[in-house]
Amino acid sequence: MDHLTDKQRDVLVKLKERYKTVHPVLFERILERAKNEVELFDILDTLPTTLPLVWDMEKRRFLPVTDILKR
């Protein structure tokens, strides 16, 4: 989601407001991984509340893990 239209920027602003508890660095990582606004919302909406997290390439989601070194 590099070159954003005005509509996409508006969506991004609203999502940042809605998910203001998500750390800004994590939000940027999610933004890098999302292919579009719908996937961005899906990733944010399914974001686990426990840490640590790892990115699952197949599910295209962050998943909680108990031991980050075993993943």
N, CA, C and O atoms as a printed pandas DataFrame, in Angstrom:
     atom_number atom_name residue_name chain_id  residue_number  x_coord  y_coord  z_coord
0              1         N          MET        A               1    0.830   -1.184    0.000
1              2        CA          MET        A               1    0.000    0.000    0.000
2              3         C          MET        A               1    0.879    1.254    0.000
3              4         O          MET        A               1    0.799    2.086    0.904
4              5         N          ASP        A               2    1.707    1.367   -1.020
5              6        CA          ASP        A               2    2.651    2.471   -1.075
6              7         C          ASP        A               2    2.021    3.782   -1.551
7              8         O          ASP        A               2    1.985    4.764   -0.809
8              9         N          HIS        A               3    1.537    3.791   -2.759
9             10        CA          HIS        A               3    0.997    5.024   -3.326
10            11         C          HIS        A               3   -0.503    5.059   -3.058
11            12         O          HIS        A               3   -1.285    4.387   -3.731
12            13         N          LEU        A               4   -0.882    5.840   -2.079
13            14        CA          LEU        A               4   -2.264    5.851   -1.606
14            15         C          LEU        A               4   -3.097    6.923   -2.286
15            16         O          LEU        A               4   -2.624    8.030   -2.543
16            17         N          THR        A               5   -4.345    6.578   -2.572
17            18        CA          THR        A               5   -5.296    7.561   -3.074
18            19         C          THR        A               5   -5.856    8.318   -1.863
19            20         O          THR        A               5   -5.590    7.962   -0.714
20            21         N          ASP        A               6   -6.622    9.350   -2.140
21            22        CA          ASP        A               6   -7.238   10.113   -1.049
22            23         C          ASP        A               6   -8.175    9.235   -0.226
23            24         O          ASP        A               6   -8.207    9.338    1.000
24            25         N          LYS        A               7   -8.934    8.374   -0.896
25            26        CA          LYS        A               7   -9.854    7.484   -0.206
26            27         C          LYS        A               7   -9.080    6.516    0.693
27            28         O          LYS        A               7   -9.476    6.277    1.834
28            29         N          GLN        A               8   -7.984    5.960    0.182
29            30        CA          GLN        A               8   -7.167    5.035    0.973
30            31         C          GLN        A               8   -6.553    5.742    2.180
31            32         O          GLN        A               8   -6.458    5.161    3.261
32            33         N          ARG        A               9   -6.137    6.995    1.996
33            34        CA          ARG        A               9   -5.599    7.768    3.125
34            35         C          ARG        A               9   -6.655    7.984    4.193
35            36         O          ARG        A               9   -6.369    7.888    5.386
36            37         N          ASP        A              10   -7.875    8.274    3.766
37            38        CA          ASP        A              10   -8.979    8.456    4.713
38            39         C          ASP        A              10   -9.237    7.177    5.498
39            40         O          ASP        A              10   -9.437    7.215    6.713
40            41         N          VAL        A              11   -9.231    6.045    4.799
41            42        CA          VAL        A              11   -9.421    4.753    5.461
42            43         C          VAL        A              11   -8.295    4.517    6.460
43            44         O          VAL        A              11   -8.541    4.075    7.583
44            45         N          LEU        A              12   -7.082    4.806    6.064
45            46        CA          LEU        A              12   -5.926    4.621    6.938
46            47         C          LEU        A              12   -6.021    5.483    8.191
47            48         O          LEU        A              12   -5.709    5.017    9.287
48            49         N          VAL        A              13   -6.443    6.715    8.045
49            50        CA          VAL        A              13   -6.609    7.607    9.196
50            51         C          VAL        A              13   -7.657    7.058   10.152
51            52         O          VAL        A              13   -7.457    7.049   11.367
52            53         N          LYS        A              14   -8.772    6.601    9.599
53            54        CA          LYS        A              14   -9.843    6.033   10.438
54            55         C          LYS        A              14   -9.380    4.767   11.151
55            56         O          LYS        A              14   -9.706    4.561   12.320
56            57         N          LEU        A              15   -8.624    3.919   10.459
57            58        CA          LEU        A              15   -8.115    2.700   11.093
58            59         C          LEU        A              15   -7.103    3.021   12.192
59            60         O          LEU        A              15   -7.073    2.356   13.228
60            61         N          LYS        A              16   -6.282    4.034   11.966
61            62        CA          LYS        A              16   -5.331    4.444   13.010
62            63         C          LYS        A              16   -6.076    4.951   14.244
63            64         O          LYS        A              16   -5.648    4.710   15.372
64            65         N          GLU        A              17   -7.180    5.646   14.031
65            66        CA          GLU        A              17   -7.991    6.115   15.159
66            67         C          GLU        A              17   -8.640    4.938   15.886
67            68         O          GLU        A              17   -8.644    4.876   17.115
68            69         N          ARG        A              18   -9.183    4.014   15.112
69            70        CA          ARG        A              18   -9.877    2.864   15.710
70            71         C          ARG        A              18   -8.924    1.942   16.471
71            72         O          ARG        A              18   -9.271    1.410   17.525
72            73         N          TYR        A              19   -7.726    1.759   15.928
73            74        CA          TYR        A              19   -6.752    0.851   16.541
74            75         C          TYR        A              19   -5.590    1.632   17.154
75            76         O          TYR        A              19   -4.425    1.286   16.959
76            77         N          LYS        A              20   -5.917    2.674   17.888
77            78        CA          LYS        A              20   -4.881    3.526   18.470
78            79         C          LYS        A              20   -4.070    2.825   19.554
79            80         O          LYS        A              20   -3.009    3.316   19.939
80            81         N          THR        A              21   -4.556    1.673   20.059
81            82        CA          THR        A              21   -3.797    0.936   21.068
82            83         C          THR        A              21   -2.696    0.073   20.448
83            84         O          THR        A              21   -1.824   -0.423   21.161
84            85         N          VAL        A              22   -2.730   -0.108   19.132
85            86        CA          VAL        A              22   -1.684   -0.869   18.451
86            87         C          VAL        A              22   -0.437    0.022   18.368
87            88         O          VAL        A              22   -0.505    1.175   17.943
88            89         N          HIS        A              23    0.689   -0.537   18.779
89            90        CA          HIS        A              23    1.942    0.225   18.765
90            91         C          HIS        A              23    2.220    0.717   17.339
91            92         O          HIS        A              23    2.007   -0.025   16.381
92            93         N          PRO        A              24    2.691    1.954   17.191
93            94        CA          PRO        A              24    2.923    2.521   15.847
94            95         C          PRO        A              24    3.865    1.691   14.970
95            96         O          PRO        A              24    3.661    1.611   13.759
96            97         N          VAL        A              25    4.875    1.084   15.555
97            98        CA          VAL        A              25    5.798    0.261   14.759
98            99         C          VAL        A              25    5.074   -0.985   14.242
99           100         O          VAL        A              25    5.234   -1.359   13.080
100          101         N          LEU        A              26    4.293   -1.615   15.086
101          102        CA          LEU        A              26    3.531   -2.782   14.669
102          103         C          LEU        A              26    2.504   -2.394   13.607
103          104         O          LEU        A              26    2.291   -3.132   12.645
104          105         N          PHE        A              27    1.877   -1.253   13.781
105          106        CA          PHE        A              27    0.911   -0.779   12.785
106          107         C          PHE        A              27    1.595   -0.616   11.429
107          108         O          PHE        A              27    1.028   -0.992   10.403
108          109         N          GLU        A              28    2.798   -0.061   11.414
109          110        CA          GLU        A              28    3.541    0.115   10.154
110          111         C          GLU        A              28    3.901   -1.225    9.532
111          112         O          GLU        A              28    3.841   -1.369    8.311
112          113         N          ARG        A              29    4.272   -2.204   10.343
113          114        CA          ARG        A              29    4.592   -3.540    9.829
114          115         C          ARG        A              29    3.353   -4.180    9.206
115          116         O          ARG        A              29    3.434   -4.835    8.167
116          117         N          ILE        A              30    2.219   -3.982    9.851
117          118        CA          ILE        A              30    0.968   -4.516    9.310
118          119         C          ILE        A              30    0.643   -3.804    7.996
119          120         O          ILE        A              30    0.210   -4.439    7.035
120          121         N          LEU        A              31    0.847   -2.518    7.956
121          122        CA          LEU        A              31    0.598   -1.737    6.749
122          123         C          LEU        A              31    1.487   -2.218    5.598
123          124         O          LEU        A              31    1.040   -2.272    4.452
124          125         N          GLU        A              32    2.733   -2.565    5.895
125          126        CA          GLU        A              32    3.644   -3.087    4.869
126          127         C          GLU        A              32    3.165   -4.425    4.321
127          128         O          GLU        A              32    3.328   -4.704    3.133
128          129         N          ARG        A              33    2.580   -5.246    5.174
129          130        CA          ARG        A              33    2.183   -6.594    4.780
130          131         C          ARG        A              33    0.816   -6.638    4.090
131          132         O          ARG        A              33    0.554   -7.549    3.304
132          133         N          ALA        A              34   -0.039   -5.688    4.369
133          134        CA          ALA        A              34   -1.396   -5.694    3.814
134          135         C          ALA        A              34   -1.374   -5.387    2.321
135          136         O          ALA        A              34   -0.671   -4.487    1.860
136          137         N          LYS        A              35   -2.162   -6.161    1.582
137          138        CA          LYS        A              35   -2.242   -5.961    0.135
138          139         C          LYS        A              35   -3.243   -4.876   -0.237
139          140         O          LYS        A              35   -3.124   -4.245   -1.287
140          141         N          ASN        A              36   -4.243   -4.659    0.641
141          142        CA          ASN        A              36   -5.271   -3.656    0.375
142          143         C          ASN        A              36   -5.924   -3.258    1.701
143          144         O          ASN        A              36   -5.547   -3.753    2.763
144          145         N          GLU        A              37   -6.904   -2.360    1.624
145          146        CA          GLU        A              37   -7.544   -1.859    2.835
146          147         C          GLU        A              37   -8.320   -2.951    3.578
147          148         O          GLU        A              37   -8.358   -2.965    4.808
148          149         N          VAL        A              38   -8.928   -3.852    2.833
149          150        CA          VAL        A              38   -9.705   -4.924    3.454
150          151         C          VAL        A              38   -8.786   -5.853    4.244
151          152         O          VAL        A              38   -9.095   -6.220    5.377
152          153         N          GLU        A              39   -7.669   -6.229    3.649
153          154        CA          GLU        A              39   -6.732   -7.096    4.357
154          155         C          GLU        A              39   -6.121   -6.360    5.552
155          156         O          GLU        A              39   -5.889   -6.967    6.598
156          157         N          LEU        A              40   -5.864   -5.085    5.408
157          158        CA          LEU        A              40   -5.349   -4.288    6.522
158          159         C          LEU        A              40   -6.313   -4.353    7.700
159          160         O          LEU        A              40   -5.896   -4.579    8.836
160          161         N          PHE        A              41   -7.599   -4.154    7.431
161          162        CA          PHE        A              41   -8.600   -4.248    8.488
162          163         C          PHE        A              41   -8.625   -5.645    9.096
163          164         O          PHE        A              41   -8.663   -5.791   10.317
164          165         N          ASP        A              42   -8.605   -6.667    8.253
165          166        CA          ASP        A              42   -8.644   -8.051    8.745
166          167         C          ASP        A              42   -7.458   -8.363    9.649
167          168         O          ASP        A              42   -7.621   -8.995   10.693
168          169         N          ILE        A              43   -6.287   -7.930    9.260
169          170        CA          ILE        A              43   -5.090   -8.183   10.070
170          171         C          ILE        A              43   -5.201   -7.460   11.411
171          172         O          ILE        A              43   -4.920   -8.037   12.461
172          173         N          LEU        A              44   -5.611   -6.202   11.366
173          174        CA          LEU        A              44   -5.752   -5.441   12.609
174          175         C          LEU        A              44   -6.835   -6.022   13.504
175          176         O          LEU        A              44   -6.685   -6.072   14.725
176          177         N          ASP        A              45   -7.918   -6.458   12.891
177          178        CA          ASP        A              45   -9.041   -6.971   13.665
178          179         C          ASP        A              45   -8.744   -8.323   14.313
179          180         O          ASP        A              45   -9.342   -8.666   15.332
180          181         N          THR        A              46   -7.836   -9.079   13.736
181          182        CA          THR        A              46   -7.495  -10.397   14.289
182          183         C          THR        A              46   -6.172  -10.368   15.060
183          184         O          THR        A              46   -5.649  -11.418   15.432
184          185         N          LEU        A              47   -5.650   -9.208   15.294
185          186        CA          LEU        A              47   -4.364   -9.086   15.986
186          187         C          LEU        A              47   -4.481   -9.591   17.425
187          188         O          LEU        A              47   -5.316   -9.106   18.188
188          189         N          PRO        A              48   -3.643  -10.566   17.798
189          190        CA          PRO        A              48   -3.693  -11.076   19.177
190          191         C          PRO        A              48   -3.282  -10.000   20.183
191          192         O          PRO        A              48   -2.541   -9.072   19.860
192          193         N          THR        A              49   -3.774  -10.148   21.390
193          194        CA          THR        A              49   -3.438   -9.174   22.435
194          195         C          THR        A              49   -2.250   -9.614   23.270
195          196         O          THR        A              49   -1.746   -8.846   24.090
196          197         N          THR        A              50   -1.797  -10.849   23.067
197          198        CA          THR        A              50   -0.654  -11.345   23.834
198          199         C          THR        A              50    0.600  -11.329   22.978
199          200         O          THR        A              50    0.544  -11.454   21.755
200          201         N          LEU        A              51    1.709  -11.175   23.635
201          202        CA          LEU        A              51    3.012  -11.180   22.967
202          203         C          LEU        A              51    3.791  -12.394   23.417
203          204         O          LEU        A              51    3.494  -12.921   24.489
204          205         N          PRO        A              52    4.749  -12.862   22.684
205          206        CA          PRO        A              52    5.245  -12.399   21.387
206          207         C          PRO        A              52    4.359  -12.839   20.225
207          208         O          PRO        A              52    3.520  -13.732   20.349
208          209         N          LEU        A              53    4.581  -12.180   19.103
209          210        CA          LEU        A              53    3.839  -12.450   17.885
210          211         C          LEU        A              53    4.790  -12.862   16.774
211          212         O          LEU        A              53    5.951  -12.453   16.753
212          213         N          VAL        A              54    4.296  -13.666   15.861
213          214        CA          VAL        A              54    5.034  -13.979   14.644
214          215         C          VAL        A              54    4.083  -13.866   13.466
215          216         O          VAL        A              54    2.875  -14.054   13.604
216          217         N          TRP        A              55    4.639  -13.561   12.318
217          218        CA          TRP        A              55    3.844  -13.446   11.105
218          219         C          TRP        A              55    3.729  -14.821   10.460
219          220         O          TRP        A              55    4.738  -15.492   10.241
220          221         N          ASP        A              56    2.512  -15.240   10.157
221          222        CA          ASP        A              56    2.259  -16.496    9.464
222          223         C          ASP        A              56    2.019  -16.172    7.994
223          224         O          ASP        A              56    1.030  -15.526    7.648
224          225         N          MET        A              57    2.927  -16.622    7.134
225          226        CA          MET        A              57    2.844  -16.305    5.705
226          227         C          MET        A              57    1.609  -16.923    5.046
227          228         O          MET        A              57    1.003  -16.303    4.172
228          229         N          GLU        A              58    1.230  -18.132    5.453
229          230        CA          GLU        A              58    0.103  -18.801    4.831
230          231         C          GLU        A              58   -1.226  -18.159    5.224
231          232         O          GLU        A              58   -2.083  -17.920    4.373
232          233         N          LYS        A              59   -1.388  -17.884    6.504
233          234        CA          LYS        A              59   -2.636  -17.292    6.994
234          235         C          LYS        A              59   -2.674  -15.783    6.818
235          236         O          LYS        A              59   -3.734  -15.163    6.905
236          237         N          ARG        A              60   -1.491  -15.190    6.567
237          238        CA          ARG        A              60   -1.350  -13.737    6.428
238          239         C          ARG        A              60   -1.908  -13.017    7.650
239          240         O          ARG        A              60   -2.698  -12.078    7.546
240          241         N          ARG        A              61   -1.470  -13.492    8.802
241          242        CA          ARG        A              61   -1.889  -12.934   10.095
242          243         C          ARG        A              61   -0.732  -13.031   11.069
243          244         O          ARG        A              61    0.184  -13.833   10.890
244          245         N          PHE        A              62   -0.784  -12.202   12.105
245          246        CA          PHE        A              62    0.121  -12.355   13.223
246          247         C          PHE        A              62   -0.493  -13.370   14.175
247          248         O          PHE        A              62   -1.691  -13.331   14.452
248          249         N          LEU        A              63    0.332  -14.270   14.668
249          250        CA          LEU        A              63   -0.133  -15.298   15.586
250          251         C          LEU        A              63    0.667  -15.220   16.879
251          252         O          LEU        A              63    1.862  -14.926   16.848
252          253         N          PRO        A              64    0.029  -15.479   18.008
253          254        CA          PRO        A              64    0.772  -15.493   19.274
254          255         C          PRO        A              64    1.579  -16.791   19.393
255          256         O          PRO        A              64    1.150  -17.845   18.924
256          257         N          VAL        A              65    2.724  -16.701   20.012
257          258        CA          VAL        A              65    3.552  -17.890   20.270
258          259         C          VAL        A              65    4.012  -17.835   21.718
259          260         O          VAL        A              65    4.101  -16.760   22.312
260          261         N          THR        A              66    4.304  -19.005   22.283
261          262        CA          THR        A              66    4.806  -19.035   23.651
262          263         C          THR        A              66    6.317  -18.915   23.683
263          264         O          THR        A              66    6.882  -18.350   24.619
264          265         N          ASP        A              67    6.977  -19.449   22.654
265          266        CA          ASP        A              67    8.432  -19.380   22.574
266          267         C          ASP        A              67    8.822  -18.980   21.168
267          268         O          ASP        A              67    8.706  -19.780   20.240
268          269         N          ILE        A              68    9.279  -17.763   21.000
269          270        CA          ILE        A              68    9.577  -17.219   19.669
270          271         C          ILE        A              68   10.722  -17.958   18.995
271          272         O          ILE        A              68   10.824  -17.934   17.769
272          273         N          LEU        A              69   11.578  -18.607   19.755
273          274        CA          LEU        A              69   12.709  -19.313   19.165
274          275         C          LEU        A              69   12.293  -20.656   18.562
275          276         O          LEU        A              69   13.015  -21.183   17.715
276          277         N          LYS        A              70   11.188  -21.212   18.955
277          278        CA          LYS        A              70   10.727  -22.477   18.415
278          279         C          LYS        A              70    9.969  -22.319   17.107
279          280         O          LYS        A              70    9.811  -23.294   16.373
280          281         N          ARG        A              71    9.513  -21.160   16.807
281          282        CA          ARG        A              71    8.681  -20.910   15.621
282          283         C          ARG        A              71    9.490  -20.936   14.382
283          284         O          ARG        A              71    8.954  -20.745   13.291
